[in-house]
Every structure is written in structure tokens, then in C-alpha cells.
Amino acid sequence: MKNGIDHSNISPYRLELLPPVPAFHRRARIGKSLDEGQLVYYGPSPGYYGIGEVKQVVGHFVAVDFRGTGQFGVHEDVMENQYLIPIPQSTMSLL
């Protein structure tokens, strides 16, 4: 901890480049297919979980390995697919 800030959970990625997408937004709900191995982020607040890899998809639920890249230091979690946004290839090189 330096200057009262815990730097252990600072992401090596530029998560501020990922636009927040609320779970109720059309982009989060319509026309989205998530596959194993795909890179995703938590839409409502990208910095919370960071960037993760889809490990398994079961119905509307997705198991994601975030590897502790976000502010909360979460490694693995399962959530509904409406909370996850695929990362476009064009954005990957910027992160």
C-alpha cells in the first residue's frame, strides 16, 4: 500500500478504453453469442472484474476466468451472459 492506495489489484490492461454497457441495454441482450476461449469484460463496469476468458457456457450462464485482472481481484465467476460484453479484435491491440 502506497499513499493509502492498494496497488496490488491494478490491472495491466487499459480498462478505461472499454465502454460501460448496462445489462439492460440492447447491445448487452440482443445478437450476442459467447464461445469458449473468447475474451470478454463485465459490461456495467469494466474495471470491477477486468478482462476474462470464457471457460464454459451453459444456457444463459457463463463461467469466466478473469485471472484477477480487475479492481476486485476476482479470478473465476459465473454470471448471466447479459453482463458480459465480447472484446472486439480491433480493441485488443489498444488494451
C-alpha positions as CSV (number, residue, x, y, z in Angstrom):
1,M,0.0,0.0,0.0
2,K,1.4,3.3,-1.1
3,N,-0.2,6.7,-0.3
4,G,-3.2,4.9,1.2
5,I,-3.9,3.1,-2.2
6,D,-3.8,-0.7,-2.6
7,H,-1.8,-1.2,-5.8
8,S,-2.0,-5.0,-5.8
9,N,-5.2,-5.1,-7.8
10,I,-4.2,-2.5,-10.5
11,S,-4.8,-4.1,-13.9
12,P,-2.1,-4.3,-16.5
13,Y,-4.8,-3.6,-19.1
14,R,-6.2,-0.2,-20.1
15,L,-9.7,-1.0,-18.9
16,E,-10.8,2.7,-19.2
17,L,-10.9,2.1,-23.0
18,L,-13.7,-0.4,-22.7
19,P,-17.1,1.4,-22.8
20,P,-19.6,0.6,-20.0
21,V,-22.7,-1.3,-21.2
22,P,-25.6,-1.7,-18.8
23,A,-27.1,-5.2,-18.6
24,F,-30.5,-3.8,-19.7
25,H,-29.0,-2.1,-22.9
26,R,-29.8,-3.6,-26.3
27,R,-26.1,-4.3,-27.0
28,A,-25.9,-6.5,-23.9
29,R,-29.1,-8.5,-24.7
30,I,-29.5,-8.9,-28.4
31,G,-27.5,-10.8,-31.1
32,K,-24.6,-11.8,-28.9
33,S,-23.0,-15.3,-28.9
34,L,-20.3,-16.2,-26.4
35,D,-17.9,-19.1,-27.1
36,E,-15.3,-20.8,-25.0
37,G,-11.9,-19.1,-25.2
38,Q,-13.5,-15.7,-26.2
39,L,-12.3,-12.6,-24.3
40,V,-15.0,-10.6,-22.5
41,Y,-15.4,-7.9,-19.9
42,Y,-18.1,-7.1,-17.3
43,G,-20.2,-4.5,-19.2
44,P,-21.7,-2.4,-16.4
45,S,-18.3,-1.5,-15.0
46,P,-15.2,-2.9,-16.9
47,G,-12.8,-2.1,-14.1
48,Y,-14.5,-4.2,-11.5
49,Y,-13.7,-7.6,-13.0
50,G,-11.3,-6.8,-15.7
51,I,-10.8,-8.9,-18.8
52,G,-11.7,-12.6,-18.7
53,E,-11.7,-15.7,-20.9
54,V,-15.0,-17.6,-21.3
55,K,-14.5,-21.1,-19.9
56,Q,-17.9,-22.6,-20.2
57,V,-21.4,-21.6,-21.4
58,V,-24.5,-23.3,-20.0
59,G,-27.7,-21.8,-21.2
60,H,-27.7,-18.1,-20.2
61,F,-24.9,-18.6,-17.7
62,V,-21.2,-18.2,-18.5
63,A,-18.2,-19.3,-16.5
64,V,-15.4,-16.7,-16.9
65,D,-11.8,-16.7,-15.7
66,F,-10.8,-13.1,-15.0
67,R,-7.4,-14.0,-13.6
68,G,-7.6,-11.2,-11.1
69,T,-7.2,-8.5,-13.7
70,G,-9.9,-6.2,-12.3
71,Q,-10.2,-3.9,-9.3
72,F,-11.9,-6.7,-7.2
73,G,-9.3,-9.3,-7.9
74,V,-11.9,-11.9,-9.0
75,H,-10.3,-15.0,-10.6
76,E,-13.4,-17.0,-11.6
77,D,-17.1,-16.3,-11.6
78,V,-20.3,-17.4,-13.2
79,M,-22.8,-14.8,-14.4
80,E,-25.6,-14.3,-16.9
81,N,-24.5,-13.5,-20.4
82,Q,-26.2,-10.1,-20.4
83,Y,-23.5,-8.8,-18.1
84,L,-20.6,-9.9,-20.4
85,I,-19.5,-8.0,-23.5
86,P,-17.2,-9.5,-26.1
87,I,-14.0,-7.6,-26.7
88,P,-13.6,-6.7,-30.4
89,Q,-10.4,-7.7,-32.1
90,S,-9.9,-4.0,-33.1
91,T,-9.7,-3.0,-29.4
92,M,-7.4,-5.8,-28.2
93,S,-4.2,-4.2,-29.5
94,L,-5.1,-1.0,-27.6
95,L,-5.5,-2.7,-24.3
